[in-house]
Amino acid sequence: MTSKFFQLLRFSIDESQPAPEGITAADWPILFRMAKEQNLQGVIFHGINRLPKECLPEKEMTMRWFALSRQIAKLNTKVNVNAAKVSETFRRKGLRTCLLKGQGNALLYPDPHMRTPGDIDIWAEGGYKKVMKTVGYMAPGCKRCYHHTDFPDYGGTTVELHYRPQFMNNLISNARLQDYFSKNAGEQFANIVQLPDGAGSIAVPTAAFNRIYQMAHISNHFFHEGIGLKQLLDYYYVLRQGFTATEQEADTRTLQRCGLYKMATAVMYVMQKVFCLDDKYLIVKADERLGRFLLNEIMLSGNFGFYDKRIDKYRGSQLKKNIQRLVRDARFMLIFPAESLWEPVFRLYHFFWRMAARY
């Protein structure tokens, strides 16, 4: 069934791919469940619209999927408007911002309304102290961590305000990653785009920045929660924008310096195996062993680990969650030792950071 799902997914994102074969009426409920677990319902329906009539699911299933796709499109419109307004709110406070992932990624899709939207992750210029001094009073009592603070919902959309785009467990790699973000920040805050349907304008990362930042995002969620195909599909569209040989060499050096190279080789395997991405878009050589491990985790855990049955017994308390993280680190130890070994160290560092930040 996984093979059929990948065929349907490839057909949905690439018109040059052949229509999937051998899908029966009994398969569609399973394919619907898989699309839900990977948060790709709108993307798959985009492909269903192009299927021959004889290949379509039953009418009830088709209508159910159609209604869900309309909800996704409507939600995209709402989040676009809210993202532009949030950006304008911070601009009036004197902070330039950049929208991370989310609606910026949606602009790269064949239809920007087919991607299931999530939170508004917005990066504000100036670092932790400046950002919290400027807008901290707007988020009293909100939970903070090393790279972002929760923020009051805006228009019904959850907001995360970032003072750092992302982080690594390995403190050496993390210092290098933060240095990369700092040196390239100005270009990101100046990269203004127009959101669909006249929702407004907002800054989004450049393709070059996203090749590093979104790899760090994939890596972070892989180690801490779980990662799904939605985030890998985002990265597929980032890579499809292309790059020069010089840019590829620079990206490879940055990935190596920031401890992201091994994860990148695994992601490139998924790009080939699942999405059939042409070799010219791969920034590093794919590693089949690491890639198979990553893909297996993706299919077992689903979107951000929400469907991972292996962690059910660890739900219910912070203590159980901490134990689950240690178990997770142990499982990844032989495959990705650096981030796994550094995770407990980073947690200790984060504790002292919170004390120093008086939170």
C-alpha positions as CSV (number, residue, x, y, z in Angstrom):
1,M,0.0,0.0,0.0
2,T,2.9,2.3,0.7
3,S,4.1,1.9,-2.9
4,K,0.6,2.9,-4.2
5,F,0.5,5.9,-1.9
6,F,3.9,7.1,-3.2
7,Q,2.7,6.7,-6.8
8,L,-0.4,8.7,-6.0
9,L,1.7,11.4,-4.3
10,R,4.1,11.7,-7.2
11,F,1.2,11.9,-9.6
12,S,-0.3,14.7,-7.5
13,I,2.8,16.9,-7.5
14,D,4.3,16.2,-10.9
15,E,2.2,16.2,-14.1
16,S,5.0,14.3,-15.9
17,Q,4.5,11.3,-13.6
18,P,2.1,8.4,-14.8
19,A,-1.2,7.8,-13.1
20,P,-1.0,5.2,-10.4
21,E,-2.1,1.7,-11.4
22,G,-3.9,-1.0,-9.5
23,I,-5.7,1.1,-6.9
24,T,-9.0,-0.6,-5.9
25,A,-12.1,0.7,-4.1
26,A,-10.8,-1.1,-1.0
27,D,-7.5,0.9,-1.2
28,W,-9.0,4.4,-1.0
29,P,-9.9,4.4,2.7
30,I,-6.4,3.3,3.5
31,L,-4.9,5.9,1.2
32,F,-7.1,8.6,2.8
33,R,-5.8,7.5,6.2
34,M,-2.2,7.7,5.0
35,A,-2.8,11.1,3.5
36,K,-4.2,12.3,6.8
37,E,-1.3,10.9,8.9
38,Q,1.1,12.7,6.6
39,N,-1.0,15.9,6.5
40,L,-1.2,15.7,2.7
41,Q,-5.0,15.6,2.1
42,G,-5.1,18.7,-0.1
43,V,-2.0,17.6,-2.1
44,I,-3.4,14.2,-2.8
45,F,-6.8,15.6,-3.8
46,H,-5.0,17.8,-6.3
47,G,-3.9,14.6,-7.9
48,I,-7.3,12.9,-7.6
49,N,-8.8,15.8,-9.7
50,R,-6.5,14.6,-12.6
51,L,-7.3,10.9,-12.4
52,P,-9.3,9.1,-15.1
53,K,-12.9,8.6,-14.1
54,E,-12.4,4.8,-13.9
55,C,-9.7,5.3,-11.3
56,L,-11.6,7.6,-9.0
57,P,-12.7,6.6,-5.5
58,E,-16.4,6.0,-4.8
59,K,-18.6,9.1,-4.9
60,E,-19.0,9.3,-1.1
61,M,-15.2,9.2,-0.6
62,T,-14.6,11.7,-3.4
63,M,-17.1,14.2,-1.9
64,R,-15.6,13.7,1.6
65,W,-12.1,14.5,0.1
66,F,-13.5,17.4,-1.9
67,A,-15.1,19.0,1.2
68,L,-11.8,18.6,3.1
69,S,-9.8,20.2,0.3
70,R,-12.2,23.2,0.3
71,Q,-11.7,23.5,4.1
72,I,-7.9,23.5,3.5
73,A,-8.2,26.2,0.8
74,K,-10.4,28.4,3.0
75,L,-8.0,28.0,5.9
76,N,-5.1,29.0,3.7
77,T,-6.9,32.2,2.8
78,K,-7.5,33.0,6.5
79,V,-3.9,32.2,7.6
80,N,-2.5,34.3,4.7
81,V,-4.5,37.3,5.9
82,N,-3.5,36.8,9.5
83,A,0.2,36.3,8.6
84,A,0.3,39.6,6.8
85,K,-1.4,41.4,9.7
86,V,0.9,39.9,12.3
87,S,3.9,41.1,10.2
88,E,2.4,44.6,10.0
89,T,1.8,44.6,13.8
90,F,5.5,43.9,14.5
91,R,6.6,46.4,11.8
92,R,4.7,49.1,13.6
93,K,6.7,48.1,16.7
94,G,9.9,48.7,14.8
95,L,10.7,45.0,14.1
96,R,11.3,43.6,10.6
97,T,10.0,40.0,10.4
98,C,10.3,37.0,8.1
99,L,7.7,34.3,7.7
100,L,9.3,30.9,8.2
101,K,7.9,27.8,6.3
102,G,4.1,27.9,6.2
103,Q,2.5,30.2,3.8
104,G,5.9,31.1,2.2
105,N,6.3,27.4,1.3
106,A,2.8,27.3,0.0
107,L,3.8,29.8,-2.7
108,L,6.1,27.2,-4.2
109,Y,3.3,24.6,-4.7
110,P,1.3,24.3,-8.0
111,D,-1.7,25.6,-6.1
112,P,-0.9,27.6,-3.0
113,H,-4.2,26.5,-1.5
114,M,-3.5,22.7,-1.6
115,R,-0.9,22.7,1.2
116,T,-2.4,22.2,4.7
117,P,-1.5,25.3,6.7
118,G,-0.3,25.3,10.3
119,D,0.9,27.9,12.7
120,I,2.3,31.3,11.8
121,D,6.0,30.9,12.6
122,I,7.5,34.4,12.3
123,W,11.1,35.4,12.8
124,A,11.7,38.9,14.2
125,E,15.0,40.8,13.8
126,G,17.3,41.6,16.6
127,G,17.8,38.6,18.8
128,Y,16.1,37.5,22.0
129,K,16.7,40.5,24.2
130,K,15.6,43.1,21.6
131,V,12.6,41.1,20.5
132,M,11.3,40.4,24.0
133,K,12.0,44.0,25.1
134,T,10.0,45.3,22.2
135,V,7.0,42.9,22.2
136,G,7.3,40.8,25.4
137,Y,4.5,42.7,27.1
138,M,2.2,41.5,24.3
139,A,2.8,37.9,25.4
140,P,2.6,37.8,29.2
141,G,2.8,34.4,30.7
142,C,3.4,32.7,27.3
143,K,5.8,29.8,27.2
144,R,9.3,30.6,26.0
145,C,12.1,28.4,24.8
146,Y,15.6,28.8,23.3
147,H,14.4,29.8,19.8
148,H,10.8,31.1,20.1
149,T,8.1,32.2,22.4
150,D,4.4,31.3,22.1
151,F,2.3,34.2,21.3
152,P,-1.5,34.9,21.6
153,D,-3.5,33.6,18.7
154,Y,-4.1,36.1,16.0
155,G,-7.5,35.8,14.2
156,G,-7.8,32.3,15.4
157,T,-4.3,31.2,14.1
158,T,-1.6,30.1,16.5
159,V,1.5,32.2,16.4
160,E,5.1,31.4,17.3
161,L,7.5,34.4,17.5
162,H,11.0,33.3,16.7
163,Y,14.2,35.2,17.8
164,R,16.2,32.3,16.3
165,P,14.9,30.4,13.3
166,Q,16.1,27.0,14.6
167,F,18.8,25.2,16.7
168,M,20.9,22.1,16.9
169,N,21.5,19.9,20.0
170,N,25.2,19.9,19.4
171,L,26.4,23.2,20.9
172,I,29.3,23.6,18.5
173,S,27.1,22.9,15.5
174,N,24.5,25.2,17.0
175,A,26.9,28.1,17.4
176,R,27.9,27.7,13.7
177,L,24.2,27.5,12.7
178,Q,23.3,30.7,14.6
179,D,26.3,32.4,13.0
180,Y,25.0,31.4,9.6
181,F,21.5,32.8,10.4
182,S,23.0,36.0,11.7
183,K,25.1,36.6,8.7
184,N,22.3,36.0,6.3
185,A,19.4,37.6,8.3
186,G,19.3,40.9,6.4
187,E,18.5,39.4,3.1
188,Q,15.6,37.4,4.5
189,F,13.9,40.3,6.1
190,A,14.2,42.2,2.8
191,N,12.8,39.4,0.6
192,I,9.2,40.7,0.2
193,V,6.6,38.6,-1.6
194,Q,2.9,39.0,-2.2
195,L,0.5,36.5,-0.7
196,P,-2.4,35.1,-2.7
197,D,-5.8,36.7,-3.1
198,G,-4.6,40.1,-2.1
199,A,-3.9,39.1,1.5
200,G,-0.9,41.4,1.7
201,S,2.9,41.3,1.6
202,I,5.4,39.6,3.8
203,A,9.1,38.7,3.9
204,V,10.0,35.0,3.3
205,P,13.4,33.3,3.3
206,T,15.3,33.1,0.0
207,A,15.7,29.7,-1.7
208,A,19.4,29.6,-0.6
209,F,18.5,30.3,3.1
210,N,15.7,27.7,3.0
211,R,18.0,25.0,1.8
212,I,19.9,25.3,5.1
213,Y,17.2,26.5,7.5
214,Q,14.6,23.9,6.4
215,M,17.1,21.1,6.7
216,A,17.7,22.2,10.2
217,H,14.0,22.3,10.8
218,I,13.6,18.7,9.5
219,S,16.6,17.5,11.6
220,N,15.3,19.2,14.8
221,H,11.8,17.7,14.5
222,F,13.2,14.3,13.6
223,F,15.2,14.1,16.8
224,H,12.6,15.7,19.1
225,E,9.2,14.7,18.0
226,G,9.0,13.1,14.6
227,I,8.8,14.4,11.0
228,G,6.3,13.8,8.3
229,L,6.2,13.8,4.5
230,K,4.6,17.2,4.5
231,Q,7.8,18.8,5.6
232,L,9.8,16.7,3.2
233,L,7.5,17.8,0.4
234,D,8.1,21.4,1.4
235,Y,11.8,20.7,1.0
236,Y,11.2,19.1,-2.4
237,Y,9.7,22.4,-3.7
238,V,12.6,24.3,-2.1
239,L,15.1,22.2,-4.1
240,R,13.1,22.4,-7.3
241,Q,13.9,26.1,-7.4
242,G,17.4,25.1,-8.4
243,F,20.9,26.3,-7.6
244,T,24.2,26.8,-9.2
245,A,27.3,24.6,-8.8
246,T,28.9,27.4,-6.7
247,E,25.8,27.5,-4.4
248,Q,25.8,23.7,-4.1
249,E,29.5,23.8,-2.9
250,A,28.7,26.5,-0.4
251,D,25.6,24.6,0.8
252,T,27.6,21.4,1.3
253,R,30.2,23.3,3.4
254,T,27.5,24.9,5.5
255,L,25.7,21.6,6.1
256,Q,29.0,20.0,7.1
257,R,29.9,22.9,9.5
258,C,26.5,22.9,11.1
259,G,26.2,19.1,11.7
260,L,23.5,18.7,9.1
261,Y,25.3,16.8,6.4
262,K,24.3,13.2,7.4
263,M,20.7,14.2,7.7
264,A,20.9,15.9,4.3
265,T,22.2,12.6,2.7
266,A,19.2,10.8,4.2
267,V,16.8,13.5,3.0
268,M,18.2,13.2,-0.5
269,Y,17.3,9.5,-0.5
270,V,13.7,10.3,0.4
271,M,13.7,13.0,-2.4
272,Q,14.6,10.3,-4.9
273,K,12.6,7.3,-3.4
274,V,9.3,9.1,-2.7
275,F,9.3,12.1,-5.0
276,C,11.5,11.0,-7.9
277,L,13.4,14.2,-7.7
278,D,15.9,14.6,-10.5
279,D,19.6,14.2,-9.5
280,K,20.4,17.7,-10.7
281,Y,18.3,19.1,-7.7
282,L,20.2,17.0,-5.0
283,I,22.5,19.2,-3.0
284,V,24.5,16.2,-1.7
285,K,24.8,12.5,-2.6
286,A,22.0,10.3,-1.2
287,D,22.8,7.7,1.4
288,E,20.5,4.7,1.1
289,R,21.1,3.3,4.6
290,L,20.4,6.5,6.4
291,G,17.6,7.3,4.0
292,R,15.8,4.1,4.6
293,F,16.0,4.6,8.3
294,L,14.6,8.2,8.0
295,L,11.8,7.1,5.6
296,N,10.8,4.2,8.0
297,E,10.6,6.7,10.9
298,I,8.5,9.1,8.7
299,M,6.0,6.4,7.8
300,L,5.7,5.1,11.4
301,S,5.4,8.4,13.1
302,G,3.4,10.6,10.7
303,N,3.1,14.3,10.8
304,F,5.3,15.6,13.7
305,G,5.1,12.2,15.4
306,F,1.4,12.5,16.1
307,Y,0.6,8.9,14.9
308,D,3.6,7.2,16.4
309,K,2.1,4.3,18.4
310,R,5.5,3.5,19.9
311,I,5.3,6.5,22.3
312,D,1.7,6.0,23.5
313,K,2.9,4.6,26.8
314,Y,5.0,7.7,27.4
315,R,2.1,10.1,27.1
316,G,0.5,11.8,30.1
317,S,3.3,13.5,32.1
318,Q,6.5,15.5,31.6
319,L,8.4,12.7,33.3
320,K,7.2,10.2,30.8
321,K,8.0,12.6,28.0
322,N,11.5,13.0,29.2
323,I,11.9,9.2,29.4
324,Q,10.6,8.9,25.9
325,R,13.1,11.4,24.6
326,L,16.0,9.3,26.2
327,V,14.6,6.2,24.6
328,R,14.4,8.0,21.3
329,D,18.0,9.2,21.6
330,A,19.1,5.6,22.3
331,R,17.3,4.4,19.2
332,F,19.1,7.0,17.0
333,M,22.5,6.6,18.7
334,L,24.1,4.4,16.1
335,I,22.6,6.2,13.1
336,F,23.0,9.9,14.1
337,P,25.3,9.8,17.1
338,A,26.2,13.5,17.3
339,E,22.7,15.0,17.8
340,S,21.6,12.1,20.0
341,L,24.6,12.3,22.4
342,W,24.3,16.1,22.7
343,E,20.5,16.1,23.4
344,P,20.9,15.7,27.2
345,V,23.7,18.3,27.2
346,F,21.5,20.8,25.3
347,R,18.6,20.2,27.8
348,L,21.0,21.2,30.6
349,Y,22.2,24.2,28.6
350,H,18.6,25.2,28.0
351,F,17.8,25.0,31.7
352,F,20.6,27.5,32.5
353,W,19.6,29.6,29.5
354,R,16.1,29.9,30.9
355,M,17.5,30.9,34.2
356,A,19.7,33.6,32.6
357,A,16.7,34.8,30.6
358,R,14.7,35.0,33.9
359,Y,12.0,32.7,32.6
